[in-house]
Amino acid sequence: MWTDATNQIFYHPDKSKVMKQYQNRAELIGDVGQKNCSLKIDPLQQSDTGPFHFRIEIQNLDKYSYRENTVSITMMSELNPIHFSVKEEVVEGQTEFASCSVSHSCPSSPPVFTWNHSGEALFQEQQLENGQWNATSKLTFHPTRADHNKPLQCTVRYKGGQEHETSKVLKVKCKYVTIKDDARKCLTVKKTMKRIFLNN
């Protein structure tokens, strides 16, 4: 079970023992048998700051409260910044790449990424330190002339409805068709023969 500083229970397998304000909001997602007592609170409220601690009770055997390992929750007033990456100049019709990443602390409900450009988006997650995770969306796309000076935008949506977006203006380099030297020589010969024919 999990309790607060006043020993009020906010998670217990028997929901009838849980404080009313935490009923149906707290869920044990760790495996206690693997020494993982991770707890999920959803939806999180401003009052859910703690400190909290874990308590184990084994019927007819032992009881222990981990008061020396308390957990507190800090509410963030601003969303984490988005790290956006795309080449300064992309080439029309070629395969190009862009990435958008943010850090978060809820691996069971990671942020959702959307792009304003068609392409193939790949989602990846990486565990960091102190309960933080890094989520990244990598977009593979093919720019066109119409994309020149237009913003490539990445939008991040978090559980609960908050959204955050960033963008960069694309500079598209046109892909020109080059004429081979052999073709130029052929064209020159034809013109020369035409002049000779006319002169005759």
C-alpha positions as a Python dict, from the first residue, in 0.01 Angstrom:
ca = {
    (1, 'M'): (0, 0, 0),
    (2, 'W'): (94, 366, -33),
    (3, 'T'): (24, 625, 238),
    (4, 'D'): (78, 998, 290),
    (5, 'A'): (263, 1176, 572),
    (6, 'T'): (-39, 1135, 804),
    (7, 'N'): (-64, 760, 726),
    (8, 'Q'): (-381, 811, 523),
    (9, 'I'): (-402, 538, 259),
    (10, 'F'): (-415, 655, -102),
    (11, 'Y'): (-346, 314, -259),
    (12, 'H'): (-449, -27, -132),
    (13, 'P'): (-555, -347, -312),
    (14, 'D'): (-878, -319, -111),
    (15, 'K'): (-1027, 2, -257),
    (16, 'S'): (-1262, 42, 40),
    (17, 'K'): (-958, 139, 252),
    (18, 'V'): (-845, 415, 15),
    (19, 'M'): (-915, 784, 84),
    (20, 'K'): (-1214, 903, -115),
    (21, 'Q'): (-1018, 1161, -317),
    (22, 'Y'): (-783, 888, -444),
    (23, 'Q'): (-1033, 616, -522),
    (24, 'N'): (-1012, 503, -886),
    (25, 'R'): (-713, 733, -948),
    (26, 'A'): (-420, 535, -800),
    (27, 'E'): (-293, 214, -959),
    (28, 'L'): (8, -3, -871),
    (29, 'I'): (195, -63, -1197),
    (30, 'G'): (514, -212, -1052),
    (31, 'D'): (574, -574, -958),
    (32, 'V'): (637, -588, -582),
    (33, 'G'): (782, -938, -626),
    (34, 'Q'): (1054, -774, -840),
    (35, 'K'): (1106, -498, -579),
    (36, 'N'): (920, -247, -794),
    (37, 'C'): (643, -56, -616),
    (38, 'S'): (582, 209, -887),
    (39, 'L'): (246, 382, -862),
    (40, 'K'): (43, 563, -1127),
    (41, 'I'): (-191, 849, -1035),
    (42, 'D'): (-432, 941, -1312),
    (43, 'P'): (-560, 1203, -1342),
    (44, 'L'): (-306, 1396, -1138),
    (45, 'Q'): (-438, 1688, -930),
    (46, 'Q'): (-268, 1996, -786),
    (47, 'S'): (-310, 1857, -434),
    (48, 'D'): (-118, 1536, -516),
    (49, 'T'): (217, 1667, -393),
    (50, 'G'): (299, 1425, -110),
    (51, 'P'): (521, 1327, 55),
    (52, 'F'): (417, 963, 15),
    (53, 'H'): (577, 638, 122),
    (54, 'F'): (527, 268, 55),
    (55, 'R'): (417, 25, 325),
    (56, 'I'): (417, -351, 303),
    (57, 'E'): (201, -578, 516),
    (58, 'I'): (237, -956, 503),
    (59, 'Q'): (-47, -1122, 684),
    (60, 'N'): (60, -1308, 1001),
    (61, 'L'): (424, -1231, 922),
    (62, 'D'): (555, -875, 905),
    (63, 'K'): (476, -506, 846),
    (64, 'Y'): (712, -228, 742),
    (65, 'S'): (683, 137, 628),
    (66, 'Y'): (955, 282, 404),
    (67, 'R'): (946, 626, 565),
    (68, 'E'): (1309, 693, 477),
    (69, 'N'): (1220, 662, 106),
    (70, 'T'): (945, 918, 65),
    (71, 'V'): (828, 1047, -272),
    (72, 'S'): (712, 1401, -349),
    (73, 'I'): (555, 1532, -669),
    (74, 'T'): (651, 1869, -815),
    (75, 'M'): (388, 2026, -1039),
    (76, 'M'): (527, 2188, -1352),
    (77, 'S'): (384, 2523, -1456),
    (78, 'E'): (536, 2502, -1805),
    (79, 'L'): (570, 2218, -2053),
    (80, 'N'): (914, 2080, -2131),
    (81, 'P'): (1071, 2237, -2443),
    (82, 'I'): (1053, 2053, -2774),
    (83, 'H'): (1382, 1970, -2945),
    (84, 'F'): (1330, 2000, -3322),
    (85, 'S'): (1580, 1905, -3591),
    (86, 'V'): (1572, 1929, -3973),
    (87, 'K'): (1836, 2025, -4232),
    (88, 'E'): (1877, 2395, -4312),
    (89, 'E'): (1819, 2316, -4679),
    (90, 'V'): (1635, 2016, -4824),
    (91, 'V'): (1624, 1896, -5185),
    (92, 'E'): (1303, 1862, -5385),
    (93, 'G'): (1198, 1499, -5428),
    (94, 'Q'): (1477, 1353, -5216),
    (95, 'T'): (1428, 1155, -4895),
    (96, 'E'): (1471, 1392, -4600),
    (97, 'F'): (1446, 1350, -4223),
    (98, 'A'): (1316, 1557, -3930),
    (99, 'S'): (1297, 1474, -3560),
    (100, 'C'): (1095, 1608, -3269),
    (101, 'S'): (1161, 1505, -2906),
    (102, 'V'): (1049, 1590, -2551),
    (103, 'S'): (1119, 1457, -2202),
    (104, 'H'): (833, 1331, -1984),
    (105, 'S'): (768, 1121, -1673),
    (106, 'C'): (475, 896, -1767),
    (107, 'P'): (589, 597, -1978),
    (108, 'S'): (245, 434, -1956),
    (109, 'S'): (89, 737, -2129),
    (110, 'P'): (360, 887, -2354),
    (111, 'P'): (302, 1207, -2552),
    (112, 'V'): (152, 1181, -2901),
    (113, 'F'): (328, 1350, -3196),
    (114, 'T'): (165, 1482, -3513),
    (115, 'W'): (325, 1642, -3819),
    (116, 'N'): (172, 1883, -4072),
    (117, 'H'): (356, 1709, -4359),
    (118, 'S'): (288, 1369, -4509),
    (119, 'G'): (549, 1100, -4457),
    (120, 'E'): (641, 805, -4237),
    (121, 'A'): (671, 883, -3864),
    (122, 'L'): (862, 650, -3629),
    (123, 'F'): (810, 676, -3251),
    (124, 'Q'): (1091, 589, -3009),
    (125, 'E'): (1133, 610, -2631),
    (126, 'Q'): (1442, 608, -2411),
    (127, 'Q'): (1458, 584, -2032),
    (128, 'L'): (1664, 857, -1865),
    (129, 'E'): (1753, 914, -1499),
    (130, 'N'): (1529, 1017, -1208),
    (131, 'G'): (1210, 873, -1355),
    (132, 'Q'): (1237, 1071, -1678),
    (133, 'W'): (1184, 941, -2031),
    (134, 'N'): (1269, 1089, -2369),
    (135, 'A'): (1012, 1047, -2648),
    (136, 'T'): (1107, 1110, -3011),
    (137, 'S'): (919, 1114, -3339),
    (138, 'K'): (1130, 1083, -3655),
    (139, 'L'): (966, 1186, -3983),
    (140, 'T'): (1083, 1062, -4322),
    (141, 'F'): (939, 1283, -4597),
    (142, 'H'): (985, 1400, -4957),
    (143, 'P'): (971, 1779, -4995),
    (144, 'T'): (824, 1949, -5303),
    (145, 'R'): (860, 2296, -5453),
    (146, 'A'): (534, 2390, -5282),
    (147, 'D'): (702, 2337, -4943),
    (148, 'H'): (954, 2616, -5002),
    (149, 'N'): (931, 2883, -4728),
    (150, 'K'): (650, 2685, -4563),
    (151, 'P'): (670, 2573, -4196),
    (152, 'L'): (729, 2209, -4107),
    (153, 'Q'): (538, 2178, -3780),
    (154, 'C'): (551, 1921, -3499),
    (155, 'T'): (272, 1913, -3238),
    (156, 'V'): (303, 1725, -2909),
    (157, 'R'): (-13, 1628, -2722),
    (158, 'Y'): (3, 1509, -2362),
    (159, 'K'): (-244, 1297, -2171),
    (160, 'G'): (-496, 1541, -2025),
    (161, 'G'): (-521, 1747, -2344),
    (162, 'Q'): (-228, 1988, -2319),
    (163, 'E'): (-58, 2062, -2650),
    (164, 'H'): (277, 2211, -2742),
    (165, 'E'): (407, 2285, -3092),
    (166, 'T'): (712, 2409, -3273),
    (167, 'S'): (809, 2456, -3638),
    (168, 'K'): (1087, 2546, -3879),
    (169, 'V'): (1057, 2705, -4223),
    (170, 'L'): (1171, 2472, -4500),
    (171, 'K'): (1418, 2591, -4761),
    (172, 'V'): (1367, 2366, -5062),
    (173, 'K'): (1637, 2344, -5328),
    (174, 'C'): (1499, 2259, -5670),
    (175, 'K'): (1630, 1947, -5838),
    (176, 'Y'): (1742, 2043, -6192),
    (177, 'V'): (1783, 1798, -6483),
    (178, 'T'): (2131, 1815, -6638),
    (179, 'I'): (2206, 1746, -7006),
    (180, 'K'): (2483, 1497, -7071),
    (181, 'D'): (2784, 1602, -7278),
    (182, 'D'): (2706, 1336, -7542),
    (183, 'A'): (2365, 1490, -7597),
    (184, 'R'): (2519, 1834, -7646),
    (185, 'K'): (2766, 1695, -7902),
    (186, 'C'): (2487, 1524, -8090),
    (187, 'L'): (2288, 1848, -8099),
    (188, 'T'): (2592, 2041, -8231),
    (189, 'V'): (2657, 1787, -8511),
    (190, 'K'): (2295, 1803, -8627),
    (191, 'K'): (2306, 2183, -8646),
    (192, 'T'): (2637, 2172, -8844),
    (193, 'M'): (2498, 1922, -9095),
    (194, 'K'): (2190, 2138, -9140),
    (195, 'R'): (2404, 2441, -9225),
    (196, 'I'): (2605, 2240, -9482),
    (197, 'F'): (2285, 2117, -9647),
    (198, 'L'): (2145, 2467, -9673),
    (199, 'N'): (2470, 2606, -9814),
    (200, 'N'): (2469, 2342, -10084),
}
